[in-house]
Amino acid sequence: MGSYKGLKELRRVVEDCMRNIHPIYHIKELMIKRELAKDPKLATESWDRFLPKLPKKSLSKRWKPRVVREKPKEKPLFPPPQTPRKIDLQMESGEYFLKARDKKGREREEKELARQEKKKAREEERKRDFIPPVEQVSSKKKVRITEVEGIEKVIKKRKVEEGKEQVEKKKKRKGIDGEEKSGKKKKRNAGT
C-alpha cells in the first residue's frame, strides 16, 4: 500500500479528477518527484521549478450565449403543401405526352435561342471596344469621355441636334406661308 503520504497524494489525484482535472498531470508530477528524490544534491532544494504547472480552469466563468430566444417560433398547424413532381409538371405543360423526336426538337430550339442570345451579348461586348471616345468641348477645356454610358448620352444628344437642324433646313426652304421659295406656287384644288 505504501506510506500515509502516498494515500494523501492519491486522495488529491481523485479529488482533482472530480474537479475535471485529468490525472495525467499528477502522474507526470509523481514521476518527476521520484527522479528528483534519487538525486542527493536536489533533496534539500525546492522542486517547484521542475514540476509542471497545471492549467487553471475556472468553471464558474463558463461561456454563456448572449442571445437568448424570447419566444419560440410558432409552427404552422399544417405542413406545407407537397411540391409537384417533375412528371406532374411535364403533364401540366403537355411535354410528357410528346414523342421523343418532338422533345429533342424543343430542346434544340431552346438551346439555339440561348446560343443566339449569348452571341448577341458577345457581339455587343466586342463593338464597345471599337466605339471611339467622344470629346466634349467646354468653355474652359476639352474633356474626354471614356465611359460607355457617357458616350451613349452624347451620341443621343448629337442625333437630336441633327434632327433639329434638318427640321430648321426644311423650314428655311419653305416660306412663311408654307410655300416653297423656288418661286412656284402650289396648285390648289379648284374643283371643290
C-alpha positions as CSV (number, residue, x, y, z in Angstrom):
1,M,0.0,0.0,0.0
2,G,2.8,2.4,0.7
3,S,3.2,5.2,3.3
4,Y,0.5,7.5,4.5
5,K,2.0,10.3,2.3
6,G,1.1,8.1,-0.8
7,L,-2.5,8.0,0.4
8,K,-2.6,11.8,0.7
9,E,-1.3,12.0,-2.9
10,L,-3.9,9.5,-4.1
11,R,-6.7,11.5,-2.4
12,R,-5.5,14.7,-4.1
13,V,-5.5,13.0,-7.5
14,V,-9.0,11.6,-7.0
15,E,-10.4,14.9,-5.8
16,D,-8.9,16.7,-8.8
17,C,-10.5,14.1,-11.1
18,M,-13.8,15.1,-9.6
19,R,-12.9,18.7,-10.3
20,N,-12.4,17.8,-14.0
21,I,-8.6,17.8,-14.0
22,H,-7.0,14.9,-15.9
23,P,-4.9,12.5,-13.7
24,I,-2.1,12.5,-16.3
25,Y,-0.8,15.8,-14.8
26,H,-0.5,14.3,-11.4
27,I,1.2,11.1,-12.8
28,K,3.8,13.3,-14.5
29,E,4.4,15.2,-11.3
30,L,4.9,12.0,-9.3
31,M,7.3,10.6,-11.8
32,I,9.4,13.8,-11.7
33,K,9.4,13.7,-7.9
34,R,10.6,10.1,-7.9
35,E,13.5,11.0,-10.1
36,L,14.4,14.1,-8.1
37,A,14.3,12.1,-4.8
38,K,17.1,9.8,-6.2
39,D,19.5,12.8,-6.6
40,P,21.1,13.7,-3.2
41,K,22.0,17.2,-4.3
42,L,18.4,18.2,-5.0
43,A,17.0,16.5,-1.9
44,T,17.2,19.7,0.2
45,E,16.2,22.2,-2.6
46,S,12.7,23.2,-3.7
47,W,11.4,21.2,-6.6
48,D,8.8,23.8,-7.8
49,R,10.9,24.8,-10.8
50,F,11.0,21.2,-12.1
51,L,7.3,20.3,-11.6
52,P,4.8,21.1,-14.4
53,K,2.2,23.8,-13.7
54,L,-1.4,22.8,-14.0
55,P,-3.6,24.8,-16.3
56,K,-6.1,26.7,-14.2
57,K,-9.7,26.4,-15.3
58,S,-12.4,28.3,-13.6
59,L,-15.6,26.5,-14.4
60,S,-17.6,29.2,-12.7
61,K,-16.8,31.6,-15.6
62,R,-18.2,29.3,-18.2
63,W,-19.2,31.0,-21.5
64,K,-22.9,31.6,-21.9
65,P,-24.6,32.7,-25.1
66,R,-25.7,36.3,-25.1
67,V,-28.7,36.0,-27.4
68,V,-31.5,34.0,-25.8
69,R,-34.7,33.5,-27.7
70,E,-37.5,35.2,-26.0
71,K,-40.3,33.5,-27.9
72,P,-40.1,30.2,-29.6
73,K,-41.0,30.3,-33.3
74,E,-44.6,29.5,-34.0
75,K,-45.0,26.4,-36.1
76,P,-47.9,26.2,-38.5
77,L,-50.6,23.7,-37.7
78,F,-50.5,22.0,-41.1
79,P,-47.4,21.0,-43.1
80,P,-46.7,22.9,-46.3
81,P,-48.3,21.6,-49.5
82,Q,-46.4,18.9,-51.3
83,T,-44.3,20.2,-54.2
84,P,-45.3,18.7,-57.5
85,R,-43.1,16.0,-59.1
86,K,-41.2,16.5,-62.3
87,I,-43.6,14.2,-64.1
88,D,-46.6,16.2,-62.8
89,L,-45.1,19.5,-64.1
90,Q,-44.5,17.8,-67.5
91,M,-48.1,16.6,-67.7
92,E,-49.4,20.1,-66.9
93,S,-47.3,21.6,-69.7
94,G,-48.1,18.8,-72.1
95,E,-44.4,17.9,-72.5
96,Y,-45.0,14.4,-71.0
97,F,-47.2,13.3,-73.9
98,L,-44.8,14.4,-76.7
99,K,-42.8,11.9,-78.7
100,A,-39.1,11.6,-78.3
101,R,-38.2,13.4,-81.5
102,D,-40.6,16.3,-80.6
103,K,-38.9,16.6,-77.2
104,K,-35.5,16.7,-78.8
105,G,-36.7,19.3,-81.3
106,R,-37.9,21.6,-78.4
107,E,-34.6,21.1,-76.6
108,R,-32.7,22.1,-79.8
109,E,-34.8,25.2,-80.2
110,E,-34.2,26.3,-76.6
111,K,-30.5,25.7,-77.0
112,E,-30.5,27.6,-80.2
113,L,-32.3,30.6,-78.6
114,A,-29.9,30.6,-75.7
115,R,-26.9,30.4,-78.1
116,Q,-28.2,33.4,-80.2
117,E,-28.7,35.5,-77.1
118,K,-25.2,34.8,-75.9
119,K,-23.9,35.6,-79.4
120,K,-25.6,39.0,-79.4
121,A,-24.2,39.8,-76.0
122,R,-20.7,38.8,-77.1
123,E,-21.0,41.0,-80.3
124,E,-22.2,44.0,-78.3
125,E,-19.2,43.5,-75.9
126,R,-16.8,43.4,-78.9
127,K,-18.4,46.5,-80.5
128,R,-17.9,48.5,-77.3
129,D,-14.1,48.4,-77.9
130,F,-14.5,50.0,-81.3
131,I,-16.6,53.0,-80.3
132,P,-14.2,56.0,-80.4
133,P,-14.2,58.3,-77.4
134,V,-16.2,61.5,-77.9
135,E,-14.8,64.8,-77.0
136,Q,-17.0,67.4,-75.4
137,V,-15.9,71.0,-75.9
138,S,-16.4,73.2,-72.9
139,S,-15.5,76.9,-72.5
140,K,-12.7,76.0,-70.1
141,K,-11.0,72.9,-71.5
142,K,-11.6,69.7,-73.5
143,V,-12.9,66.8,-71.6
144,R,-12.6,63.2,-72.9
145,I,-15.4,60.8,-72.1
146,T,-14.4,57.2,-71.9
147,E,-17.3,55.7,-70.1
148,V,-19.8,53.8,-72.4
149,E,-22.8,55.5,-70.7
150,G,-21.4,58.9,-71.3
151,I,-20.7,58.1,-74.9
152,E,-24.2,56.8,-75.4
153,K,-25.7,60.0,-73.9
154,V,-23.5,62.2,-76.2
155,I,-24.5,60.2,-79.3
156,K,-28.2,60.6,-78.4
157,K,-27.7,64.3,-78.0
158,R,-26.0,64.5,-81.4
159,K,-28.8,62.6,-83.1
160,V,-31.4,65.0,-81.5
161,E,-29.3,68.0,-82.6
162,E,-29.0,66.7,-86.2
163,G,-32.8,66.1,-86.3
164,K,-33.4,69.7,-85.2
165,E,-31.0,71.0,-87.8
166,Q,-32.8,69.1,-90.5
167,V,-36.2,70.5,-89.4
168,E,-34.7,74.0,-89.5
169,K,-33.4,73.5,-93.0
170,K,-36.8,72.4,-94.2
171,K,-38.3,75.5,-92.7
172,K,-35.8,77.7,-94.4
173,R,-36.6,76.0,-97.8
174,K,-40.3,76.9,-97.3
175,G,-41.6,80.4,-97.0
176,I,-43.6,81.9,-94.2
177,D,-46.9,80.6,-95.6
178,G,-45.5,77.2,-96.1
179,E,-44.9,77.8,-99.8
180,E,-41.6,76.7,-101.4
181,K,-39.1,79.5,-102.1
182,S,-38.3,78.4,-105.6
183,G,-41.0,80.8,-106.9
184,K,-43.5,78.2,-107.9
185,K,-46.8,78.2,-106.0
186,K,-48.6,75.1,-105.2
187,K,-51.7,74.3,-107.1
188,R,-54.8,74.4,-105.1
189,N,-57.8,72.2,-105.8
190,A,-60.3,74.4,-107.6
191,G,-62.7,71.5,-108.1
192,T,-64.5,71.9,-104.8
